[in-house]
Amino acid sequence: MRYVISLLIVSVLAGPLTWSCSKWKADAPGDREDIVLTRVQEEILSNSNGFGIDLFREMCLELEDQNVFISPLSASLAISAVTNGAAGKTLEDIKATLGFGPYSLDQMNGFFKHLVPALKKVDNTVKLSIANAVWIEKTFTVKNPFIKSLQQYYDTSVNLLDFTNPEAPSVINQWCADNTNNLIKKVIDRIDPDTRLIYTNALYFKGKWKETFDKKVSWQGSFADLSGSASTVTYMEQTSHYGFTTTKGVAVAEIPYGNQAYSMVIVLPDTGVSVKEVVASLTWEQWTGWMDNLSPAELNLRIPRFKVEFDSEQMMIPVLTRMGMGVAFDPGRADFSNISDVPLFISLLKQNSYIQVDEEGTEAAAVTTIGFDLTSVGPGQTIPFHVDRPFLYFIKEKSTGTILFSGLMTDL
């Protein structure tokens, strides 16, 4: 009898429907605590971010003209944790796809053990929490070294659960709600009778803009979607100094949160340049070129309030197969013998997400759930940066460049 690893990734980046002073910390921004990495950790991070850019590009291409919103960090954390249970070619292919091919599991795991706590400390005004849990069906035997790796490197809580109990999904859903400030209340409706193990990763982010937008000057205007149709949106607007660059076909602006450790980067194609062209050519090298060339400029920044819901079901396995992880999804070839002596393969991988952006800032959460089933410009000038057409957007940490979230907006 062969088992299945069902990998479900559910990510949310959300802004509250209404804002009030009480929803935001009154702390004055403290000094940014930059993250120090070893040379090897810097290499691993660069490769991991490269995976995130590639995953985002391939998801956009898979969905063609639709809005896309994913959490590369959540995906990387969840899949990396599961990688500790892989062996042979399955292990090699997953590591290579994630960007960790040249490095040992100890180096990969140690990188996350160092990075995750450090990400929480860089800005005292930003709330960032990352939690992991493994839920084991009480009759299923899992190898101790796998569990110890999850605990040692990912601070994973280990929970035995009767999956036949109708209340079992509620237990897992409540954990997700508790670890995402109640933004994600449900990741599963039911547990399949063949499920034996579920792994969850929750990532929650809440950051206030360094310079909030004055609601009194927000106004309604037209946004041209990918097809050229116009919709009416509410624009937030202000003139200030931001990181900015222009390059082949795009303008790029960086909008900081808090003490500037975290920021949202918006990539706006030039008029007449399709966002699809920008996505199709997006690479890690291009991304680093944009980031390296940002310099202060006075912008008249005009961006829409926006809210997007996204469901990647049926899409991530084909994408990751193209990226090199196909053996992990093949019941005849997958090798997860470091989880259990029972043969395993990944049958489901999914990411759901939600984002809402407003004048005050951004609140974000991501939940990754893994289930194991039994189966069969010039100085002195104010530059207009008016986001009134399809664009890309990212949330990243400054000192390391870690990309937490990536989005494509084709219509509002």
C-alpha positions in Angstrom: 0.0 0.0 0.0 1.4 3.4 -1.0 0.8 6.6 0.9 0.5 10.1 -0.5 1.9 13.4 0.7 -0.8 16.0 0.0 0.9 19.4 0.1 -1.6 22.3 0.5 -0.2 25.8 0.7 -2.6 28.5 1.8 -1.2 32.0 2.0 -2.9 35.3 2.8 -1.7 38.9 2.7 -4.5 41.0 4.1 -5.3 44.5 5.1 -8.2 45.1 7.5 -11.4 46.5 6.1 -11.3 49.5 8.3 -8.4 51.2 10.0 -8.2 53.0 13.4 -5.3 54.2 15.5 -5.9 51.4 18.0 -5.1 48.8 15.3 -1.6 50.0 15.0 1.3 50.1 17.4 2.2 53.6 18.6 5.9 52.7 19.0 8.3 55.1 17.4 10.5 53.2 14.9 13.7 52.1 16.5 17.0 51.5 14.7 16.9 48.8 12.1 18.5 45.5 13.2 20.1 44.3 10.0 20.5 40.5 9.7 24.1 39.2 9.5 24.6 36.1 7.4 27.7 34.0 6.8 29.0 33.7 3.2 27.3 30.3 2.8 24.0 31.6 4.2 24.1 34.6 1.8 24.6 32.1 -1.1 21.7 30.0 0.2 19.4 33.0 0.6 20.3 34.3 -2.9 19.4 30.9 -4.3 16.2 30.7 -2.2 15.1 34.1 -3.5 15.9 33.0 -7.0 13.5 30.1 -6.4 10.9 32.5 -5.2 11.2 34.7 -8.3 11.1 31.6 -10.6 8.0 30.2 -8.8 6.2 33.6 -9.1 7.0 33.9 -12.8 5.9 30.4 -13.6 2.7 30.8 -11.6 1.9 34.0 -13.5 2.6 32.2 -16.8 0.5 29.2 -15.7 -2.5 31.5 -15.0 -1.9 33.8 -18.0 -4.0 36.9 -17.6 -5.2 36.4 -14.0 -4.2 38.2 -10.8 -1.6 36.2 -8.9 -0.5 36.5 -5.3 1.8 34.0 -3.5 4.2 33.7 -0.6 7.5 32.4 -1.8 8.8 32.4 1.8 5.9 30.3 3.1 6.3 27.8 0.2 10.0 27.5 0.7 9.7 27.0 4.5 7.0 24.3 4.1 8.7 22.4 1.3 12.1 22.6 3.0 10.7 21.1 6.2 9.2 18.2 4.3 12.5 17.8 2.4 14.0 16.4 5.6 11.9 13.3 5.0 13.1 12.8 1.4 15.9 10.5 0.2 17.8 9.7 -3.0 16.8 11.5 -6.2 13.7 12.9 -4.6 15.9 14.7 -2.0 18.3 15.9 -4.7 15.6 17.2 -7.0 13.6 19.1 -4.3 16.8 20.7 -3.0 17.8 21.7 -6.5 14.4 23.2 -7.2 14.5 25.2 -4.0 18.0 26.4 -4.7 19.7 24.3 -2.1 21.3 21.7 -4.4 25.0 22.4 -3.4 24.3 22.5 0.3 23.7 19.8 3.0 20.4 19.4 4.8 22.1 20.8 7.9 23.2 23.9 6.0 19.7 24.4 4.6 18.0 23.8 7.9 20.5 25.9 9.8 19.9 28.8 7.4 16.2 28.8 8.2 16.9 28.4 11.9 19.0 31.6 11.8 16.9 33.6 9.3 13.4 33.2 10.8 14.0 34.6 14.3 16.1 37.4 12.8 13.3 38.5 10.5 11.2 39.0 13.5 13.6 41.5 15.1 14.6 43.9 12.3 11.7 46.4 12.9 10.1 47.0 16.3 7.0 48.5 14.6 6.4 45.5 12.4 4.7 42.4 13.7 6.0 39.2 12.1 5.3 35.8 13.5 6.2 32.4 11.9 4.8 29.2 13.4 5.0 25.5 12.4 3.1 22.5 13.6 2.9 18.8 12.5 -0.3 16.9 13.1 0.2 13.1 13.1 -2.7 10.6 12.9 -2.4 8.8 16.2 -2.0 5.3 14.5 0.7 6.4 12.0 4.4 5.8 12.8 6.8 8.6 11.8 10.6 8.3 12.1 12.1 10.1 15.0 15.0 11.8 13.1 12.4 13.5 10.8 10.5 14.8 13.8 13.7 15.9 15.6 14.7 17.9 12.5 11.4 19.7 12.4 11.6 20.6 16.1 15.3 21.5 16.1 15.4 23.7 13.0 11.8 24.8 12.4 10.6 25.0 16.0 7.7 22.7 15.0 5.1 21.7 17.6 4.3 18.0 17.4 0.6 17.0 17.9 -1.0 13.5 17.8 -4.6 13.8 16.5 -7.4 11.4 15.9 -8.1 12.2 12.2 -11.3 10.2 12.3 -12.8 12.6 14.9 -15.2 15.0 13.1 -13.7 17.8 15.2 -10.1 17.2 14.0 -10.3 19.8 11.1 -11.5 22.4 13.6 -8.4 21.8 15.8 -6.1 22.5 12.8 -8.2 25.4 11.6 -8.1 27.0 15.1 -4.3 26.7 15.1 -4.2 28.6 11.8 -6.6 31.3 13.1 -4.6 31.7 16.3 -1.3 32.1 14.4 -2.6 34.5 11.8 -4.4 37.0 14.0 -7.6 35.4 12.9 -7.1 36.3 9.3 -7.1 32.6 8.1 -9.8 30.7 9.9 -10.1 27.6 7.7 -7.6 25.7 5.6 -9.4 22.4 5.5 -13.1 21.4 5.5 -12.5 17.7 6.2 -9.6 15.2 6.5 -9.6 12.5 4.0 -9.8 9.0 5.5 -6.4 8.2 4.0 -4.6 11.2 5.5 -1.9 10.3 8.0 0.1 13.5 8.6 -0.5 17.2 8.1 2.2 19.9 8.4 1.2 23.5 8.8 3.3 26.7 8.6 1.8 30.1 9.5 3.3 33.4 8.7 1.8 36.7 9.9 2.9 40.2 9.0 1.6 43.6 10.0 3.4 46.8 9.0 2.5 50.4 8.9 3.8 52.6 6.1 6.7 54.8 7.1 4.7 57.7 5.8 1.0 57.0 5.9 -1.4 58.3 3.2 -3.8 61.0 4.1 -7.3 59.7 3.6 -8.6 63.2 3.0 -6.8 63.3 -0.3 -7.7 59.9 -1.5 -9.9 60.1 -4.6 -11.6 57.9 -7.2 -10.2 57.4 -10.6 -9.8 55.0 -13.5 -7.7 51.9 -13.6 -7.1 50.2 -17.0 -6.9 46.4 -16.7 -5.0 44.0 -19.0 -7.8 44.0 -21.6 -7.9 47.8 -21.7 -11.2 48.0 -19.9 -11.5 50.7 -17.2 -12.7 50.3 -13.6 -13.2 52.9 -10.9 -10.8 52.6 -7.9 -9.8 54.7 -4.9 -6.3 56.1 -5.3 -4.1 57.0 -2.3 -1.7 59.8 -3.2 1.2 61.7 -1.7 4.5 63.3 -2.8 7.6 62.2 -0.9 11.0 60.7 -1.4 11.2 56.9 -2.2 13.7 54.5 -3.7 13.2 54.7 -7.5 14.7 53.5 -10.7 13.8 53.2 -14.4 15.1 50.6 -16.7 14.2 48.8 -19.8 10.4 49.0 -20.0 9.6 49.6 -16.3 9.7 52.0 -13.4 10.3 50.6 -10.0 9.4 52.3 -6.6 10.1 51.1 -3.1 7.6 52.1 -0.4 9.0 51.4 3.2 7.2 50.4 6.3 8.2 51.4 9.9 11.9 51.8 10.2 12.4 50.8 6.5 13.5 47.2 7.3 10.5 46.0 5.3 9.1 47.6 2.1 6.7 47.1 -0.8 8.3 47.2 -4.2 6.0 48.1 -7.1 7.1 47.4 -10.7 5.1 49.5 -13.1 5.5 48.7 -16.9 5.9 51.7 -19.1 2.8 52.8 -21.1 2.6 50.5 -24.1 4.5 47.7 -22.4 2.4 44.7 -21.4 2.9 43.4 -17.8 2.9 40.0 -19.4 6.1 40.8 -21.2 7.7 42.0 -17.9 6.6 38.8 -16.2 7.8 36.5 -18.9 11.3 38.0 -18.8 11.5 38.2 -15.0 14.6 36.6 -13.5 16.6 36.8 -10.3 19.3 38.7 -12.1 16.8 41.2 -13.3 15.3 41.6 -9.9 18.7 42.2 -8.3 19.5 44.8 -11.0 16.3 46.7 -10.1 17.1 46.6 -6.4 20.8 47.6 -6.9 19.8 50.6 -8.9 17.2 52.1 -6.6 18.1 55.7 -5.5 16.2 58.4 -3.7 13.8 60.5 -5.8 10.8 62.7 -5.1 7.8 60.9 -6.4 4.2 61.9 -6.8 3.1 58.4 -5.7 -0.4 57.4 -6.7 -1.4 53.8 -5.9 -4.9 52.2 -5.6 -6.4 50.6 -2.6 -6.7 47.0 -3.6 -8.0 43.6 -2.4 -7.3 40.3 -4.1 -8.2 36.7 -3.3 -6.2 34.0 -5.0 -6.5 30.2 -5.2 -3.7 28.2 -6.8 -5.4 24.7 -6.6 -4.5 22.5 -9.6 -1.7 24.9 -10.6 1.4 24.5 -8.3 2.1 20.8 -9.0 2.4 21.4 -12.8 4.6 24.5 -12.1 6.9 22.8 -9.7 7.1 19.8 -12.0 8.4 22.1 -14.7 10.8 23.6 -12.2 12.3 20.2 -11.5 10.4 18.6 -8.6 8.4 16.1 -10.7 9.8 13.0 -9.0 8.2 14.1 -5.7 4.8 13.9 -7.3 5.3 10.5 -9.0 4.0 7.5 -6.9 6.3 5.2 -8.8 9.5 7.1 -8.1 9.1 9.4 -5.1 11.2 8.5 -2.1 10.2 9.9 1.3 11.7 7.0 3.3 13.1 9.3 5.9 9.5 10.1 7.1 8.2 6.6 7.2 8.9 3.1 5.9 5.6 3.3 4.1 6.1 4.6 0.5 5.1 8.3 0.1 4.6 10.8 -2.7 3.2 14.4 -2.9 -0.4 14.5 -4.3 -1.6 18.0 -3.6 0.1 21.3 -3.4 -2.0 24.5 -3.1 -1.7 28.1 -2.1 -4.6 30.4 -1.3 -4.1 34.1 -0.6 -5.8 37.4 0.1 -4.4 40.9 0.1 -5.8 44.3 1.0 -3.8 47.5 0.9 -4.9 50.8 2.5 -3.7 54.2 3.6 -2.2 53.0 6.9 -0.3 49.9 6.0 -0.5 46.2 5.4 -1.5 43.2 7.5 -0.4 39.8 6.2 -0.6 36.1 7.0 0.3 32.9 5.3 -0.5 29.3 6.2 1.2 26.3 4.6 -0.4 22.9 5.2 1.1 19.6 4.3 -1.0 16.5 4.5 0.2 12.9 4.2 -2.5 10.6 2.9 -3.1 6.9 2.2 -4.1 6.6 -1.4 -4.4 4.8 -4.1 14.6 60.4 -13.1 16.7 63.9 -12.7 17.4 65.7 -9.4 15.0 68.4 -8.3 12.1 67.1 -10.2 9.0 65.4 -8.9 8.4 62.2 -10.9 4.9 60.9 -11.4 4.6 57.3 -10.4 0.9 56.6 -11.1 -0.1 53.0 -10.7 -3.2 53.1 -13.0 -2.5 50.0 -15.0 -1.4 46.4 -14.4 1.7 46.0 -12.1 3.8 43.7 -10.1 4.3 44.1 -6.3 6.5 42.5 -3.7 7.1 42.7 0.1 10.7 42.2 1.1 13.2 42.6 4.0 15.9 45.1 3.3 19.2 43.8 4.8 18.9 40.3 3.3 16.5 40.9 0.4 14.2 38.1 1.6 11.0 38.2 -0.5 8.0 37.4 1.7 5.2 38.0 -0.9 4.9 38.4 -4.6 1.9 39.6 -6.6 0.7 40.4 -10.1 -2.3 42.8 -10.5 -3.9 42.5 -13.9 -7.3 44.0 -13.0 -9.1 45.6 -10.0 
